[in-house]
Amino acid sequence: MSLGASLFLLAVGAILTFAVEVEAEGFNINTIGIILMVVGGIGLLLSLMWMQRSRSAGSRTVVREEEPRAGRVVREERRDDVL
């Protein structure tokens, strides 16, 4: 679940829980709002943990550039036809 979807579920759940007052038989709209807030909160925590893990894994990458050897010719080609 993405970060945006989690925030959306939290917002919809809060609206259903705190702002809507509907009496319906068979189900309680406030309970549905609480369930949506719980699912959105769990999704938010999982999204943040996944983002933190991917950020820390990427920071361990070491890139070493090879220096040109003696006698090696390095030149840059320009293309004028590219816009």
mmCIF file of the N, C-alpha and C atoms, coordinates in Angstrom:
data_MODEL
# 
_entry.id   MODEL 
# 
loop_
_atom_site.group_PDB 
_atom_site.id 
_atom_site.type_symbol 
_atom_site.label_atom_id 
_atom_site.label_alt_id 
_atom_site.label_comp_id 
_atom_site.label_asym_id 
_atom_site.label_entity_id 
_atom_site.label_seq_id 
_atom_site.pdbx_PDB_ins_code 
_atom_site.Cartn_x 
_atom_site.Cartn_y 
_atom_site.Cartn_z 
_atom_site.occupancy 
_atom_site.B_iso_or_equiv 
_atom_site.pdbx_formal_charge 
_atom_site.auth_seq_id 
_atom_site.auth_comp_id 
_atom_site.auth_asym_id 
_atom_site.auth_atom_id 
_atom_site.pdbx_PDB_model_num 
ATOM 1   N N  . MET A 1 1  ? 0.857   -1.164 0.000   1.00 0.00 ? 1  MET A N  1 
ATOM 2   C CA . MET A 1 1  ? 0.000   0.000  0.000   1.00 0.00 ? 1  MET A CA 1 
ATOM 3   C C  . MET A 1 1  ? 0.908   1.233  0.000   1.00 0.00 ? 1  MET A C  1 
ATOM 4   N N  . SER A 1 2  ? 0.602   2.168  -0.835  1.00 0.00 ? 2  SER A N  1 
ATOM 5   C CA . SER A 1 2  ? 1.447   3.353  -0.926  1.00 0.00 ? 2  SER A CA 1 
ATOM 6   C C  . SER A 1 2  ? 1.136   4.343  0.201   1.00 0.00 ? 2  SER A C  1 
ATOM 7   N N  . LEU A 1 3  ? 2.014   5.300  0.330   1.00 0.00 ? 3  LEU A N  1 
ATOM 8   C CA . LEU A 1 3  ? 1.856   6.319  1.361   1.00 0.00 ? 3  LEU A CA 1 
ATOM 9   C C  . LEU A 1 3  ? 0.582   7.138  1.129   1.00 0.00 ? 3  LEU A C  1 
ATOM 10  N N  . GLY A 1 4  ? 0.314   7.479  -0.109  1.00 0.00 ? 4  GLY A N  1 
ATOM 11  C CA . GLY A 1 4  ? -0.882  8.263  -0.432  1.00 0.00 ? 4  GLY A CA 1 
ATOM 12  C C  . GLY A 1 4  ? -2.172  7.514  -0.156  1.00 0.00 ? 4  GLY A C  1 
ATOM 13  N N  . ALA A 1 5  ? -2.188  6.217  -0.476  1.00 0.00 ? 5  ALA A N  1 
ATOM 14  C CA . ALA A 1 5  ? -3.388  5.411  -0.211  1.00 0.00 ? 5  ALA A CA 1 
ATOM 15  C C  . ALA A 1 5  ? -3.631  5.285  1.289   1.00 0.00 ? 5  ALA A C  1 
ATOM 16  N N  . SER A 1 6  ? -2.562  5.156  2.053   1.00 0.00 ? 6  SER A N  1 
ATOM 17  C CA . SER A 1 6  ? -2.705  5.066  3.511   1.00 0.00 ? 6  SER A CA 1 
ATOM 18  C C  . SER A 1 6  ? -3.282  6.352  4.094   1.00 0.00 ? 6  SER A C  1 
ATOM 19  N N  . LEU A 1 7  ? -2.778  7.478  3.632   1.00 0.00 ? 7  LEU A N  1 
ATOM 20  C CA . LEU A 1 7  ? -3.296  8.755  4.112   1.00 0.00 ? 7  LEU A CA 1 
ATOM 21  C C  . LEU A 1 7  ? -4.754  8.949  3.693   1.00 0.00 ? 7  LEU A C  1 
ATOM 22  N N  . PHE A 1 8  ? -5.097  8.491  2.490   1.00 0.00 ? 8  PHE A N  1 
ATOM 23  C CA . PHE A 1 8  ? -6.469  8.583  2.021   1.00 0.00 ? 8  PHE A CA 1 
ATOM 24  C C  . PHE A 1 8  ? -7.400  7.760  2.909   1.00 0.00 ? 8  PHE A C  1 
ATOM 25  N N  . LEU A 1 9  ? -7.005  6.525  3.239   1.00 0.00 ? 9  LEU A N  1 
ATOM 26  C CA . LEU A 1 9  ? -7.831  5.688  4.107   1.00 0.00 ? 9  LEU A CA 1 
ATOM 27  C C  . LEU A 1 9  ? -7.977  6.302  5.493   1.00 0.00 ? 9  LEU A C  1 
ATOM 28  N N  . LEU A 1 10 ? -6.905  6.878  6.008   1.00 0.00 ? 10 LEU A N  1 
ATOM 29  C CA . LEU A 1 10 ? -6.991  7.545  7.306   1.00 0.00 ? 10 LEU A CA 1 
ATOM 30  C C  . LEU A 1 10 ? -7.985  8.706  7.260   1.00 0.00 ? 10 LEU A C  1 
ATOM 31  N N  . ALA A 1 11 ? -7.924  9.500  6.198   1.00 0.00 ? 11 ALA A N  1 
ATOM 32  C CA . ALA A 1 11 ? -8.808  10.655 6.083   1.00 0.00 ? 11 ALA A CA 1 
ATOM 33  C C  . ALA A 1 11 ? -10.272 10.224 5.931   1.00 0.00 ? 11 ALA A C  1 
ATOM 34  N N  . VAL A 1 12 ? -10.538 9.252  5.075   1.00 0.00 ? 12 VAL A N  1 
ATOM 35  C CA . VAL A 1 12 ? -11.913 8.783  4.886   1.00 0.00 ? 12 VAL A CA 1 
ATOM 36  C C  . VAL A 1 12 ? -12.442 8.162  6.173   1.00 0.00 ? 12 VAL A C  1 
ATOM 37  N N  . GLY A 1 13 ? -11.596 7.390  6.852   1.00 0.00 ? 13 GLY A N  1 
ATOM 38  C CA . GLY A 1 13 ? -12.010 6.790  8.113   1.00 0.00 ? 13 GLY A CA 1 
ATOM 39  C C  . GLY A 1 13 ? -12.325 7.825  9.174   1.00 0.00 ? 13 GLY A C  1 
ATOM 40  N N  . ALA A 1 14 ? -11.524 8.886  9.245   1.00 0.00 ? 14 ALA A N  1 
ATOM 41  C CA . ALA A 1 14 ? -11.787 9.946  10.214  1.00 0.00 ? 14 ALA A CA 1 
ATOM 42  C C  . ALA A 1 14 ? -13.077 10.688 9.887   1.00 0.00 ? 14 ALA A C  1 
ATOM 43  N N  . ILE A 1 15 ? -13.330 10.912 8.612   1.00 0.00 ? 15 ILE A N  1 
ATOM 44  C CA . ILE A 1 15 ? -14.576 11.582 8.221   1.00 0.00 ? 15 ILE A CA 1 
ATOM 45  C C  . ILE A 1 15 ? -15.776 10.726 8.590   1.00 0.00 ? 15 ILE A C  1 
ATOM 46  N N  . LEU A 1 16 ? -15.704 9.425  8.285   1.00 0.00 ? 16 LEU A N  1 
ATOM 47  C CA . LEU A 1 16 ? -16.820 8.542  8.612   1.00 0.00 ? 16 LEU A CA 1 
ATOM 48  C C  . LEU A 1 16 ? -17.025 8.408  10.116  1.00 0.00 ? 16 LEU A C  1 
ATOM 49  N N  . THR A 1 17 ? -15.941 8.454  10.877  1.00 0.00 ? 17 THR A N  1 
ATOM 50  C CA . THR A 1 17 ? -16.048 8.279  12.328  1.00 0.00 ? 17 THR A CA 1 
ATOM 51  C C  . THR A 1 17 ? -16.541 9.537  13.025  1.00 0.00 ? 17 THR A C  1 
ATOM 52  N N  . PHE A 1 18 ? -15.973 10.687 12.667  1.00 0.00 ? 18 PHE A N  1 
ATOM 53  C CA . PHE A 1 18 ? -16.225 11.895 13.451  1.00 0.00 ? 18 PHE A CA 1 
ATOM 54  C C  . PHE A 1 18 ? -17.202 12.883 12.821  1.00 0.00 ? 18 PHE A C  1 
ATOM 55  N N  . ALA A 1 19 ? -17.400 12.822 11.510  1.00 0.00 ? 19 ALA A N  1 
ATOM 56  C CA . ALA A 1 19 ? -18.209 13.852 10.869  1.00 0.00 ? 19 ALA A CA 1 
ATOM 57  C C  . ALA A 1 19 ? -19.566 13.364 10.372  1.00 0.00 ? 19 ALA A C  1 
ATOM 58  N N  . VAL A 1 20 ? -19.733 12.081 10.204  1.00 0.00 ? 20 VAL A N  1 
ATOM 59  C CA . VAL A 1 20 ? -20.977 11.558 9.635   1.00 0.00 ? 20 VAL A CA 1 
ATOM 60  C C  . VAL A 1 20 ? -21.831 10.973 10.750  1.00 0.00 ? 20 VAL A C  1 
ATOM 61  N N  . GLU A 1 21 ? -23.076 11.393 10.781  1.00 0.00 ? 21 GLU A N  1 
ATOM 62  C CA . GLU A 1 21 ? -24.015 10.843 11.749  1.00 0.00 ? 21 GLU A CA 1 
ATOM 63  C C  . GLU A 1 21 ? -25.201 10.266 10.987  1.00 0.00 ? 21 GLU A C  1 
ATOM 64  N N  . VAL A 1 22 ? -25.113 8.972  10.698  1.00 0.00 ? 22 VAL A N  1 
ATOM 65  C CA . VAL A 1 22 ? -26.155 8.277  9.948   1.00 0.00 ? 22 VAL A CA 1 
ATOM 66  C C  . VAL A 1 22 ? -26.590 7.070  10.764  1.00 0.00 ? 22 VAL A C  1 
ATOM 67  N N  . GLU A 1 23 ? -27.876 6.884  10.836  1.00 0.00 ? 23 GLU A N  1 
ATOM 68  C CA . GLU A 1 23 ? -28.398 5.695  11.505  1.00 0.00 ? 23 GLU A CA 1 
ATOM 69  C C  . GLU A 1 23 ? -28.849 4.713  10.440  1.00 0.00 ? 23 GLU A C  1 
ATOM 70  N N  . ALA A 1 24 ? -28.183 3.574  10.406  1.00 0.00 ? 24 ALA A N  1 
ATOM 71  C CA . ALA A 1 24 ? -28.527 2.546  9.434   1.00 0.00 ? 24 ALA A CA 1 
ATOM 72  C C  . ALA A 1 24 ? -28.664 1.217  10.163  1.00 0.00 ? 24 ALA A C  1 
ATOM 73  N N  . GLU A 1 25 ? -29.533 0.378  9.645   1.00 0.00 ? 25 GLU A N  1 
ATOM 74  C CA . GLU A 1 25 ? -29.722 -0.929 10.258  1.00 0.00 ? 25 GLU A CA 1 
ATOM 75  C C  . GLU A 1 25 ? -28.766 -1.929 9.626   1.00 0.00 ? 25 GLU A C  1 
ATOM 76  N N  . GLY A 1 26 ? -28.158 -2.756 10.436  1.00 0.00 ? 26 GLY A N  1 
ATOM 77  C CA . GLY A 1 26 ? -27.288 -3.803 9.924   1.00 0.00 ? 26 GLY A CA 1 
ATOM 78  C C  . GLY A 1 26 ? -25.807 -3.504 10.047  1.00 0.00 ? 26 GLY A C  1 
ATOM 79  N N  . PHE A 1 27 ? -25.420 -2.248 10.005  1.00 0.00 ? 27 PHE A N  1 
ATOM 80  C CA . PHE A 1 27 ? -24.011 -1.901 10.175  1.00 0.00 ? 27 PHE A CA 1 
ATOM 81  C C  . PHE A 1 27 ? -23.907 -0.502 10.757  1.00 0.00 ? 27 PHE A C  1 
ATOM 82  N N  . ASN A 1 28 ? -22.777 -0.253 11.373  1.00 0.00 ? 28 ASN A N  1 
ATOM 83  C CA . ASN A 1 28 ? -22.519 1.047  11.991  1.00 0.00 ? 28 ASN A CA 1 
ATOM 84  C C  . ASN A 1 28 ? -21.446 1.764  11.167  1.00 0.00 ? 28 ASN A C  1 
ATOM 85  N N  . ILE A 1 29 ? -21.763 2.929  10.635  1.00 0.00 ? 29 ILE A N  1 
ATOM 86  C CA . ILE A 1 29 ? -20.835 3.675  9.785   1.00 0.00 ? 29 ILE A CA 1 
ATOM 87  C C  . ILE A 1 29 ? -19.610 4.134  10.565  1.00 0.00 ? 29 ILE A C  1 
ATOM 88  N N  . ASN A 1 30 ? -19.767 4.384  11.854  1.00 0.00 ? 30 ASN A N  1 
ATOM 89  C CA . ASN A 1 30 ? -18.623 4.775  12.678  1.00 0.00 ? 30 ASN A CA 1 
ATOM 90  C C  . ASN A 1 30 ? -17.632 3.626  12.828  1.00 0.00 ? 30 ASN A C  1 
ATOM 91  N N  . THR A 1 31 ? -18.127 2.401  12.929  1.00 0.00 ? 31 THR A N  1 
ATOM 92  C CA . THR A 1 31 ? -17.245 1.234  13.012  1.00 0.00 ? 31 THR A CA 1 
ATOM 93  C C  . THR A 1 31 ? -16.464 1.052  11.720  1.00 0.00 ? 31 THR A C  1 
ATOM 94  N N  . ILE A 1 32 ? -17.102 1.278  10.596  1.00 0.00 ? 32 ILE A N  1 
ATOM 95  C CA . ILE A 1 32 ? -16.412 1.193  9.311   1.00 0.00 ? 32 ILE A CA 1 
ATOM 96  C C  . ILE A 1 32 ? -15.314 2.255  9.240   1.00 0.00 ? 32 ILE A C  1 
ATOM 97  N N  . GLY A 1 33 ? -15.587 3.444  9.749   1.00 0.00 ? 33 GLY A N  1 
ATOM 98  C CA . GLY A 1 33 ? -14.579 4.498  9.779   1.00 0.00 ? 33 GLY A CA 1 
ATOM 99  C C  . GLY A 1 33 ? -13.388 4.125  10.644  1.00 0.00 ? 33 GLY A C  1 
ATOM 100 N N  . ILE A 1 34 ? -13.637 3.502  11.785  1.00 0.00 ? 34 ILE A N  1 
ATOM 101 C CA . ILE A 1 34 ? -12.535 3.079  12.661  1.00 0.00 ? 34 ILE A CA 1 
ATOM 102 C C  . ILE A 1 34 ? -11.707 1.997  11.983  1.00 0.00 ? 34 ILE A C  1 
ATOM 103 N N  . ILE A 1 35 ? -12.378 1.071  11.311  1.00 0.00 ? 35 ILE A N  1 
ATOM 104 C CA . ILE A 1 35 ? -11.653 0.012  10.589  1.00 0.00 ? 35 ILE A CA 1 
ATOM 105 C C  . ILE A 1 35 ? -10.776 0.613  9.494   1.00 0.00 ? 35 ILE A C  1 
ATOM 106 N N  . LEU A 1 36 ? -11.312 1.575  8.754   1.00 0.00 ? 36 LEU A N  1 
ATOM 107 C CA . LEU A 1 36 ? -10.512 2.229  7.711   1.00 0.00 ? 36 LEU A CA 1 
ATOM 108 C C  . LEU A 1 36 ? -9.317  2.980  8.304   1.00 0.00 ? 36 LEU A C  1 
ATOM 109 N N  . MET A 1 37 ? -9.504  3.619  9.447   1.00 0.00 ? 37 MET A N  1 
ATOM 110 C CA . MET A 1 37 ? -8.382  4.319  10.082  1.00 0.00 ? 37 MET A CA 1 
ATOM 111 C C  . MET A 1 37 ? -7.313  3.334  10.543  1.00 0.00 ? 37 MET A C  1 
ATOM 112 N N  . VAL A 1 38 ? -7.707  2.193  11.071  1.00 0.00 ? 38 VAL A N  1 
ATOM 113 C CA . VAL A 1 38 ? -6.729  1.187  11.516  1.00 0.00 ? 38 VAL A CA 1 
ATOM 114 C C  . VAL A 1 38 ? -5.952  0.632  10.321  1.00 0.00 ? 38 VAL A C  1 
ATOM 115 N N  . VAL A 1 39 ? -6.661  0.291  9.248   1.00 0.00 ? 39 VAL A N  1 
ATOM 116 C CA . VAL A 1 39 ? -5.990  -0.226 8.050   1.00 0.00 ? 39 VAL A CA 1 
ATOM 117 C C  . VAL A 1 39 ? -5.067  0.834  7.457   1.00 0.00 ? 39 VAL A C  1 
ATOM 118 N N  . GLY A 1 40 ? -5.509  2.081  7.417   1.00 0.00 ? 40 GLY A N  1 
ATOM 119 C CA . GLY A 1 40 ? -4.662  3.164  6.913   1.00 0.00 ? 40 GLY A CA 1 
ATOM 120 C C  . GLY A 1 40 ? -3.438  3.382  7.780   1.00 0.00 ? 40 GLY A C  1 
ATOM 121 N N  . GLY A 1 41 ? -3.592  3.272  9.101   1.00 0.00 ? 41 GLY A N  1 
ATOM 122 C CA . GLY A 1 41 ? -2.449  3.427  10.007  1.00 0.00 ? 41 GLY A CA 1 
ATOM 123 C C  . GLY A 1 41 ? -1.429  2.318  9.836   1.00 0.00 ? 41 GLY A C  1 
ATOM 124 N N  . ILE A 1 42 ? -1.915  1.076  9.695   1.00 0.00 ? 42 ILE A N  1 
ATOM 125 C CA . ILE A 1 42 ? -0.997  -0.044 9.467   1.00 0.00 ? 42 ILE A CA 1 
ATOM 126 C C  . ILE A 1 42 ? -0.281  0.122  8.127   1.00 0.00 ? 42 ILE A C  1 
ATOM 127 N N  . GLY A 1 43 ? -1.017  0.523  7.101   1.00 0.00 ? 43 GLY A N  1 
ATOM 128 C CA . GLY A 1 43 ? -0.406  0.764  5.801   1.00 0.00 ? 43 GLY A CA 1 
ATOM 129 C C  . GLY A 1 43 ? 0.612   1.891  5.842   1.00 0.00 ? 43 GLY A C  1 
ATOM 130 N N  . LEU A 1 44 ? 0.326   2.922  6.622   1.00 0.00 ? 44 LEU A N  1 
ATOM 131 C CA . LEU A 1 44 ? 1.259   4.036  6.757   1.00 0.00 ? 44 LEU A CA 1 
ATOM 132 C C  . LEU A 1 44 ? 2.554   3.584  7.422   1.00 0.00 ? 44 LEU A C  1 
ATOM 133 N N  . LEU A 1 45 ? 2.448   2.795  8.482   1.00 0.00 ? 45 LEU A N  1 
ATOM 134 C CA . LEU A 1 45 ? 3.642   2.284  9.163   1.00 0.00 ? 45 LEU A CA 1 
ATOM 135 C C  . LEU A 1 45 ? 4.460   1.381  8.244   1.00 0.00 ? 45 LEU A C  1 
ATOM 136 N N  . LEU A 1 46 ? 3.778   0.491  7.513   1.00 0.00 ? 46 LEU A N  1 
ATOM 137 C CA . LEU A 1 46 ? 4.497   -0.389 6.599   1.00 0.00 ? 46 LEU A CA 1 
ATOM 138 C C  . LEU A 1 46 ? 5.167   0.396  5.474   1.00 0.00 ? 46 LEU A C  1 
ATOM 139 N N  . SER A 1 47 ? 4.505   1.420  4.953   1.00 0.00 ? 47 SER A N  1 
ATOM 140 C CA . SER A 1 47 ? 5.089   2.249  3.898   1.00 0.00 ? 47 SER A CA 1 
ATOM 141 C C  . SER A 1 47 ? 6.329   2.981  4.392   1.00 0.00 ? 47 SER A C  1 
ATOM 142 N N  . LEU A 1 48 ? 6.257   3.527  5.597   1.00 0.00 ? 48 LEU A N  1 
ATOM 143 C CA . LEU A 1 48 ? 7.409   4.242  6.146   1.00 0.00 ? 48 LEU A CA 1 
ATOM 144 C C  . LEU A 1 48 ? 8.573   3.290  6.420   1.00 0.00 ? 48 LEU A C  1 
ATOM 145 N N  . MET A 1 49 ? 8.273   2.082  6.918   1.00 0.00 ? 49 MET A N  1 
ATOM 146 C CA . MET A 1 49 ? 9.337   1.113  7.153   1.00 0.00 ? 49 MET A CA 1 
ATOM 147 C C  . MET A 1 49 ? 9.979   0.681  5.843   1.00 0.00 ? 49 MET A C  1 
ATOM 148 N N  . TRP A 1 50 ? 9.170   0.485  4.788   1.00 0.00 ? 50 TRP A N  1 
ATOM 149 C CA . TRP A 1 50 ? 9.699   0.087  3.493   1.00 0.00 ? 50 TRP A CA 1 
ATOM 150 C C  . TRP A 1 50 ? 10.566  1.193  2.894   1.00 0.00 ? 50 TRP A C  1 
ATOM 151 N N  . MET A 1 51 ? 10.129  2.448  3.034   1.00 0.00 ? 51 MET A N  1 
ATOM 152 C CA . MET A 1 51 ? 10.908  3.570  2.516   1.00 0.00 ? 51 MET A CA 1 
ATOM 153 C C  . MET A 1 51 ? 12.228  3.698  3.261   1.00 0.00 ? 51 MET A C  1 
ATOM 154 N N  . GLN A 1 52 ? 12.214  3.493  4.585   1.00 0.00 ? 52 GLN A N  1 
ATOM 155 C CA . GLN A 1 52 ? 13.437  3.589  5.369   1.00 0.00 ? 52 GLN A CA 1 
ATOM 156 C C  . GLN A 1 52 ? 14.407  2.479  4.981   1.00 0.00 ? 52 GLN A C  1 
ATOM 157 N N  . ARG A 1 53 ? 13.885  1.269  4.761   1.00 0.00 ? 53 ARG A N  1 
ATOM 158 C CA . ARG A 1 53 ? 14.748  0.155  4.389   1.00 0.00 ? 53 ARG A CA 1 
ATOM 159 C C  . ARG A 1 53 ? 15.387  0.393  3.025   1.00 0.00 ? 53 ARG A C  1 
ATOM 160 N N  . SER A 1 54 ? 14.616  0.871  2.074   1.00 0.00 ? 54 SER A N  1 
ATOM 161 C CA . SER A 1 54 ? 15.165  1.108  0.740   1.00 0.00 ? 54 SER A CA 1 
ATOM 162 C C  . SER A 1 54 ? 16.145  2.271  0.745   1.00 0.00 ? 54 SER A C  1 
ATOM 163 N N  . ARG A 1 55 ? 15.921  3.256  1.596   1.00 0.00 ? 55 ARG A N  1 
ATOM 164 C CA . ARG A 1 55 ? 16.847  4.382  1.688   1.00 0.00 ? 55 ARG A CA 1 
ATOM 165 C C  . ARG A 1 55 ? 18.171  3.943  2.298   1.00 0.00 ? 55 ARG A C  1 
ATOM 166 N N  . SER A 1 56 ? 18.136  3.131  3.348   1.00 0.00 ? 56 SER A N  1 
ATOM 167 C CA . SER A 1 56 ? 19.378  2.710  3.995   1.00 0.00 ? 56 SER A CA 1 
ATOM 168 C C  . SER A 1 56 ? 20.142  1.721  3.122   1.00 0.00 ? 56 SER A C  1 
ATOM 169 N N  . ALA A 1 57 ? 19.457  0.896  2.342   1.00 0.00 ? 57 ALA A N  1 
ATOM 170 C CA . ALA A 1 57 ? 20.145  -0.045 1.458   1.00 0.00 ? 57 ALA A CA 1 
ATOM 171 C C  . ALA A 1 57 ? 20.844  0.696  0.327   1.00 0.00 ? 57 ALA A C  1 
ATOM 172 N N  . GLY A 1 58 ? 20.243  1.765  -0.158  1.00 0.00 ? 58 GLY A N  1 
ATOM 173 C CA . GLY A 1 58 ? 20.847  2.526  -1.243  1.00 0.00 ? 58 GLY A CA 1 
ATOM 174 C C  . GLY A 1 58 ? 22.036  3.354  -0.805  1.00 0.00 ? 58 GLY A C  1 
ATOM 175 N N  . SER A 1 59 ? 22.121  3.694  0.466   1.00 0.00 ? 59 SER A N  1 
ATOM 176 C CA . SER A 1 59 ? 23.214  4.536  0.920   1.00 0.00 ? 59 SER A CA 1 
ATOM 177 C C  . SER A 1 59 ? 24.507  3.753  1.097   1.00 0.00 ? 59 SER A C  1 
ATOM 178 N N  . ARG A 1 60 ? 24.455  2.427  1.024   1.00 0.00 ? 60 ARG A N  1 
ATOM 179 C CA . ARG A 1 60 ? 25.651  1.611  1.184   1.00 0.00 ? 60 ARG A CA 1 
ATOM 180 C C  . ARG A 1 60 ? 26.374  1.377  -0.130  1.00 0.00 ? 60 ARG A C  1 
ATOM 181 N N  . THR A 1 61 ? 25.851  1.840  -1.221  1.00 0.00 ? 61 THR A N  1 
ATOM 182 C CA . THR A 1 61 ? 26.461  1.625  -2.519  1.00 0.00 ? 61 THR A CA 1 
ATOM 183 C C  . THR A 1 61 ? 27.687  2.531  -2.667  1.00 0.00 ? 61 THR A C  1 
ATOM 184 N N  . VAL A 1 62 ? 28.800  1.924  -3.026  1.00 0.00 ? 62 VAL A N  1 
ATOM 185 C CA . VAL A 1 62 ? 30.040  2.673  -3.221  1.00 0.00 ? 62 VAL A CA 1 
ATOM 186 C C  . VAL A 1 62 ? 30.379  2.620  -4.699  1.00 0.00 ? 62 VAL A C  1 
ATOM 187 N N  . VAL A 1 63 ? 30.614  3.774  -5.281  1.00 0.00 ? 63 VAL A N  1 
ATOM 188 C CA . VAL A 1 63 ? 30.958  3.863  -6.694  1.00 0.00 ? 63 VAL A CA 1 
ATOM 189 C C  . VAL A 1 63 ? 32.374  4.395  -6.795  1.00 0.00 ? 63 VAL A C  1 
ATOM 190 N N  . ARG A 1 64 ? 33.217  3.627  -7.475  1.00 0.00 ? 64 ARG A N  1 
ATOM 191 C CA . ARG A 1 64 ? 34.601  4.058  -7.683  1.00 0.00 ? 64 ARG A CA 1 
ATOM 192 C C  . ARG A 1 64 ? 34.810  4.235  -9.173  1.00 0.00 ? 64 ARG A C  1 
ATOM 193 N N  . GLU A 1 65 ? 35.318  5.379  -9.520  1.00 0.00 ? 65 GLU A N  1 
ATOM 194 C CA . GLU A 1 65 ? 35.581  5.651  -10.926 1.00 0.00 ? 65 GLU A CA 1 
ATOM 195 C C  . GLU A 1 65 ? 37.013  5.252  -11.256 1.00 0.00 ? 65 GLU A C  1 
ATOM 196 N N  . GLU A 1 66 ? 37.153  4.600  -12.380 1.00 0.00 ? 66 GLU A N  1 
ATOM 197 C CA . GLU A 1 66 ? 38.474  4.175  -12.811 1.00 0.00 ? 66 GLU A CA 1 
ATOM 198 C C  . GLU A 1 66 ? 39.190  5.350  -13.465 1.00 0.00 ? 66 GLU A C  1 
ATOM 199 N N  . GLU A 1 67 ? 40.432  5.552  -13.073 1.00 0.00 ? 67 GLU A N  1 
ATOM 200 C CA . GLU A 1 67 ? 41.212  6.638  -13.671 1.00 0.00 ? 67 GLU A CA 1 
ATOM 201 C C  . GLU A 1 67 ? 41.731  6.180  -15.028 1.00 0.00 ? 67 GLU A C  1 
ATOM 202 N N  . PRO A 1 68 ? 41.820  7.100  -15.980 1.00 0.00 ? 68 PRO A N  1 
ATOM 203 C CA . PRO A 1 68 ? 42.334  6.720  -17.302 1.00 0.00 ? 68 PRO A CA 1 
ATOM 204 C C  . PRO A 1 68 ? 43.778  6.228  -17.205 1.00 0.00 ? 68 PRO A C  1 
ATOM 205 N N  . ARG A 1 69 ? 44.073  5.158  -17.928 1.00 0.00 ? 69 ARG A N  1 
ATOM 206 C CA . ARG A 1 69 ? 45.435  4.622  -17.941 1.00 0.00 ? 69 ARG A CA 1 
ATOM 207 C C  . ARG A 1 69 ? 46.308  5.454  -18.871 1.00 0.00 ? 69 ARG A C  1 
ATOM 208 N N  . ALA A 1 70 ? 47.598  5.335  -18.677 1.00 0.00 ? 70 ALA A N  1 
ATOM 209 C CA . ALA A 1 70 ? 48.542  6.059  -19.533 1.00 0.00 ? 70 ALA A CA 1 
ATOM 210 C C  . ALA A 1 70 ? 48.401  5.549  -20.965 1.00 0.00 ? 70 ALA A C  1 
ATOM 211 N N  . GLY A 1 71 ? 48.349  6.448  -21.884 1.00 0.00 ? 71 GLY A N  1 
ATOM 212 C CA . GLY A 1 71 ? 48.239  6.080  -23.286 1.00 0.00 ? 71 GLY A CA 1 
ATOM 213 C C  . GLY A 1 71 ? 46.800  5.877  -23.748 1.00 0.00 ? 71 GLY A C  1 
ATOM 214 N N  . ARG A 1 72 ? 45.870  5.954  -22.846 1.00 0.00 ? 72 ARG A N  1 
ATOM 215 C CA . ARG A 1 72 ? 44.460  5.773  -23.203 1.00 0.00 ? 72 ARG A CA 1 
ATOM 216 C C  . ARG A 1 72 ? 43.882  7.126  -23.602 1.00 0.00 ? 72 ARG A C  1 
ATOM 217 N N  . VAL A 1 73 ? 43.199  7.162  -24.719 1.00 0.00 ? 73 VAL A N  1 
ATOM 218 C CA . VAL A 1 73 ? 42.626  8.403  -25.212 1.00 0.00 ? 73 VAL A CA 1 
ATOM 219 C C  . VAL A 1 73 ? 41.152  8.439  -24.825 1.00 0.00 ? 73 VAL A C  1 
ATOM 220 N N  . VAL A 1 74 ? 40.775  9.495  -24.138 1.00 0.00 ? 74 VAL A N  1 
ATOM 221 C CA . VAL A 1 74 ? 39.376  9.675  -23.761 1.00 0.00 ? 74 VAL A CA 1 
ATOM 222 C C  . VAL A 1 74 ? 38.883  10.933 -24.450 1.00 0.00 ? 74 VAL A C  1 
ATOM 223 N N  . ARG A 1 75 ? 37.836  10.794 -25.255 1.00 0.00 ? 75 ARG A N  1 
ATOM 224 C CA . ARG A 1 75 ? 37.309  11.969 -25.936 1.00 0.00 ? 75 ARG A CA 1 
ATOM 225 C C  . ARG A 1 75 ? 35.796  11.987 -25.829 1.00 0.00 ? 75 ARG A C  1 
ATOM 226 N N  . GLU A 1 76 ? 35.271  13.161 -25.934 1.00 0.00 ? 76 GLU A N  1 
ATOM 227 C CA . GLU A 1 76 ? 33.830  13.363 -25.828 1.00 0.00 ? 76 GLU A CA 1 
ATOM 228 C C  . GLU A 1 76 ? 33.289  13.639 -27.217 1.00 0.00 ? 76 GLU A C  1 
ATOM 229 N N  . GLU A 1 77 ? 32.257  12.904 -27.575 1.00 0.00 ? 77 GLU A N  1 
ATOM 230 C CA . GLU A 1 77 ? 31.630  13.114 -28.872 1.00 0.00 ? 77 GLU A CA 1 
ATOM 231 C C  . GLU A 1 77 ? 30.385  13.955 -28.692 1.00 0.00 ? 77 GLU A C  1 
ATOM 232 N N  . ARG A 1 78 ? 30.199  14.938 -29.552 1.00 0.00 ? 78 ARG A N  1 
ATOM 233 C CA . ARG A 1 78 ? 29.013  15.790 -29.499 1.00 0.00 ? 78 ARG A CA 1 
ATOM 234 C C  . ARG A 1 78 ? 28.145  15.475 -30.705 1.00 0.00 ? 78 ARG A C  1 
ATOM 235 N N  . ARG A 1 79 ? 26.861  15.408 -30.433 1.00 0.00 ? 79 ARG A N  1 
ATOM 236 C CA . ARG A 1 79 ? 25.900  15.213 -31.503 1.00 0.00 ? 79 ARG A CA 1 
ATOM 237 C C  . ARG A 1 79 ? 25.056  16.466 -31.585 1.00 0.00 ? 79 ARG A C  1 
ATOM 238 N N  . ASP A 1 80 ? 25.109  17.126 -32.702 1.00 0.00 ? 80 ASP A N  1 
ATOM 239 C CA . ASP A 1 80 ? 24.359  18.368 -32.876 1.00 0.00 ? 80 ASP A CA 1 
ATOM 240 C C  . ASP A 1 80 ? 22.915  18.123 -33.300 1.00 0.00 ? 80 ASP A C  1 
ATOM 241 N N  . ASP A 1 81 ? 22.590  16.906 -33.743 1.00 0.00 ? 81 ASP A N  1 
ATOM 242 C CA . ASP A 1 81 ? 21.248  16.636 -34.235 1.00 0.00 ? 81 ASP A CA 1 
ATOM 243 C C  . ASP A 1 81 ? 20.265  16.292 -33.109 1.00 0.00 ? 81 ASP A C  1 
ATOM 244 N N  . VAL A 1 82 ? 20.726  16.204 -31.875 1.00 0.00 ? 82 VAL A N  1 
ATOM 245 C CA . VAL A 1 82 ? 19.852  15.891 -30.744 1.00 0.00 ? 82 VAL A CA 1 
ATOM 246 C C  . VAL A 1 82 ? 19.231  17.176 -30.229 1.00 0.00 ? 82 VAL A C  1 
ATOM 247 N N  . LEU A 1 83 ? 17.921  17.174 -30.060 1.00 0.00 ? 83 LEU A N  1 
ATOM 248 C CA . LEU A 1 83 ? 17.233  18.385 -29.581 1.00 0.00 ? 83 LEU A CA 1 
ATOM 249 C C  . LEU A 1 83 ? 17.253  18.464 -28.107 1.00 0.00 ? 83 LEU A C  1 
# 
